[in-house]
Amino acid sequence: MINRYAIKKIEAIWNDEHKLNVWLEVEKKVVYAWMKLNVISEQEYLLIEKNAKINIDRMLEIEKETRHDIVAFTRAISETLGKEKKWIHLGLTSTDVVDTAQNKLIQMSNEIVMKSLIDLTKTLEAKAIKYINTLTMGRSHGIYGEPTSLGLKFLLWFDEINRQITRFELARKQIEVAKISGSMGNYANLEFEIEAIVAKEMNLEVDNISTQVTQRDRHAFLVSVFANIASTLEKIATEIRLFQRSEVQEWHEGFKTNQKGSSSMPHKKNPISSENITGLSRYIRSFTNTAFENNVLWHERDISHSSNERIILSDVYNVLVYSINRLKDTLDDLVIDEQKMLEHINSQYNVFYSQPILNYMLINCDKSREEIYDFIQKCTFETMNNKIDFKQSLISNGFDQYIKDISVLDEIFNINYFIRNVDKIYKRTLNK
């Protein structure tokens, strides 16, 4: 991953030194399991546990000759041991080590993703509560609809991220497994109990059935969940971008004292964080095709998945955590212009009461829906064309021919009508 988007904790997990040390941990745990089954003596196990080391430079030197990374790895380890070295890799195939270790790296990375997601939900929940009674113009198709609670936007995203967390938890359960089943996945050269011992020692679940590899549907599901999360990140970022447009100006990304918006136009303030998140979200989703294709391997296994996984797994974690964290920071610094939102509401001359009026008239007069609708629509067009209050337009066009008591208009034209059930939405959502 390029430094610009690298996350130090993720890089520390996926760098070569740490990866090989987790390979070594798998080898040691297998030796421990053989010892628990009384195949290897405790003394030999303790020697291996204490003395087995991996020297990356030496491993790479051996790999030039063997052209096999695991063979080079086991031989480099063996050079640090005495006679007990014969127990290294006993009964194992390469992917017992590689897949179990990789799933452990995934588990460690998943912890970081989960923390970032939870931190994001806290920010969204706080925004939702803060703006529960703040009115904003609701829009559909990008066009003004009716006023609504600004807080509902943040509550919606809060709820969606929580659904993403639920999906992520399921993906975690399926991917965080140990695979110690041997060359064909049939435990012919291993005792069945070895895998369970290793899994327990490494805080992983057991891969119930595998071939020579952990099946890549698990990885494809995980990456598809990440792609789904990215779609939510982009959704939120896009909304920020839309509200920051010059024609709207209801929201603004925070702008630091010495920040610059353009190399040539000093007045510019651009939504660069949201655009950054948008672009990276697209990049995250691009991994899904590769992840799904990796599930199709020849017979028991091949290594067509191995090369790209060395790149995409660390990259997707770096970019995902970076994007989540950047969105949280963007939301924390978000500037909401409540006065501008109120101006936009007032600019509509109350025409957004058309649906409450429609509903009231349908219930309280005997005219057809079509006749009532056409009457109200005519009044709305007159309202906007002549820039007069909608209530006045209704009266001047004969509202009293439908509803005799026109004083009901004062009752209907109450801005709090549009948020009368918001508390119930909050209670239902937050309680879940």
Disulfide bonds with the S-S distance in Angstrom:
none
